Amino acid sequence: MDKGKIIFVVDDDPFVTSLIKKRFTSEGYNVETFNYGEDCIKAMSQKPDLVILDYYFTKPGQQVMNGMEVFDRIKEIYPDVIVIMLSGQEKGEIVLELARKGIDDYVIKDNNLLDNLSVSIKDLLG
């Protein structure tokens, strides 16, 4: 496995971002975390190898882009970047929409999140 790859994690839940950062930093990846998609988009010039993106964002008192909007924007700028979408949703129509849009993988936020992400990242980054 090629260590030193850059992974961006975008989630408004600090618990989730810290768990993911801890796990994949220990596996040798450079992990950057962002609370909102807007911040991730500003940092895309760092050319991450992979973006782990939450589907649903909330910011009290403010409109923020949802994961789908962030995905569209990222792919406009960097069409080749690998994106894994995270979600607490298991709704089939959301998964289908993501697949149609060309998302590389979809991981459900559950007790197996880190292990499922690990499998996905190894598959996608080789």
C-alpha positions in Angstrom: 0.0 0.0 0.0 1.3 3.5 -0.9 1.6 5.3 2.4 1.6 9.1 2.7 -1.5 9.5 0.6 -3.7 12.4 1.5 -7.2 11.8 2.8 -9.7 14.6 3.4 -12.5 13.8 5.9 -15.5 16.1 5.8 -18.1 15.7 8.6 -19.7 18.1 11.0 -19.5 15.5 13.8 -16.1 16.0 15.6 -16.4 12.6 17.1 -16.6 10.9 13.7 -13.7 13.0 12.2 -11.4 12.4 15.2 -12.1 8.6 15.1 -11.4 8.5 11.3 -8.3 10.7 11.6 -6.9 8.6 14.5 -7.4 5.3 12.7 -6.0 6.3 9.3 -3.2 8.4 10.5 -2.0 5.4 12.4 -2.1 3.4 9.1 0.2 6.0 7.5 -2.1 8.3 5.7 -2.0 12.1 5.9 -5.5 12.9 7.1 -7.0 16.4 7.0 -10.4 17.0 8.6 -13.0 19.6 7.7 -16.3 20.4 9.5 -18.1 21.6 6.3 -17.8 21.0 2.6 -17.1 24.7 1.9 -13.8 24.4 3.8 -12.8 21.2 2.0 -13.5 22.8 -1.4 -11.2 25.7 -0.5 -8.4 23.1 0.3 -8.8 21.0 -2.8 -5.7 22.6 -4.3 -3.7 20.2 -2.0 -5.0 17.4 -4.4 -6.1 14.8 -1.9 -6.0 11.2 -3.1 -9.4 10.5 -1.5 -12.2 12.4 0.1 -14.5 10.9 2.7 -17.6 13.0 2.7 -20.6 13.1 4.9 -24.0 13.2 3.2 -25.8 15.4 5.7 -24.6 18.7 7.2 -26.2 21.0 9.7 -24.9 24.4 10.9 -27.2 26.2 13.3 -28.5 29.4 11.9 -26.8 28.9 8.5 -27.3 27.2 5.2 -24.5 24.9 4.3 -24.0 22.7 1.3 -25.1 19.1 1.7 -22.8 16.2 0.7 -24.3 15.9 -2.7 -23.6 19.6 -3.5 -20.1 19.3 -2.2 -19.5 16.1 -4.3 -20.7 17.9 -7.4 -18.4 20.9 -6.7 -15.4 18.7 -6.0 -15.9 16.7 -9.2 -16.3 19.9 -11.2 -12.8 21.0 -10.1 -11.1 17.6 -9.7 -13.0 15.0 -11.7 -10.5 12.2 -10.9 -10.5 12.4 -7.1 -11.9 9.4 -5.3 -14.9 10.1 -3.1 -16.5 7.9 -0.4 -19.8 9.1 0.9 -20.7 8.5 4.5 -24.3 8.5 5.8 -26.5 7.4 8.6 -29.1 6.8 5.9 -29.8 3.4 4.4 -32.4 4.7 2.0 -32.1 2.9 -1.3 -33.0 6.0 -3.4 -30.1 7.9 -1.9 -27.6 5.1 -2.6 -29.0 4.9 -6.2 -28.6 8.7 -6.7 -25.0 8.5 -5.4 -24.2 5.6 -7.7 -25.7 7.5 -10.7 -23.6 10.5 -9.8 -20.4 8.4 -9.8 -19.6 8.2 -6.2 -16.8 5.7 -5.7 -18.2 4.1 -2.5 -20.9 4.5 0.1 -20.3 3.6 3.8 -23.0 3.6 6.4 -22.3 5.2 9.7 -22.7 2.4 12.1 -20.6 0.4 14.6 -18.6 -1.0 11.7 -17.8 2.4 10.2 -14.0 2.3 10.6 -13.6 -1.3 9.5 -15.9 -0.7 6.5 -14.0 2.5 5.6 -10.7 0.6 5.9 -11.8 -2.0 3.4 -13.1 0.6 1.0 -10.0 2.8 1.2 -7.7 -0.3 0.6 -9.9 -1.3 -2.4 -9.9 2.2 -3.9 -6.3 3.3 -3.2 -4.8 -0.1 -3.8 
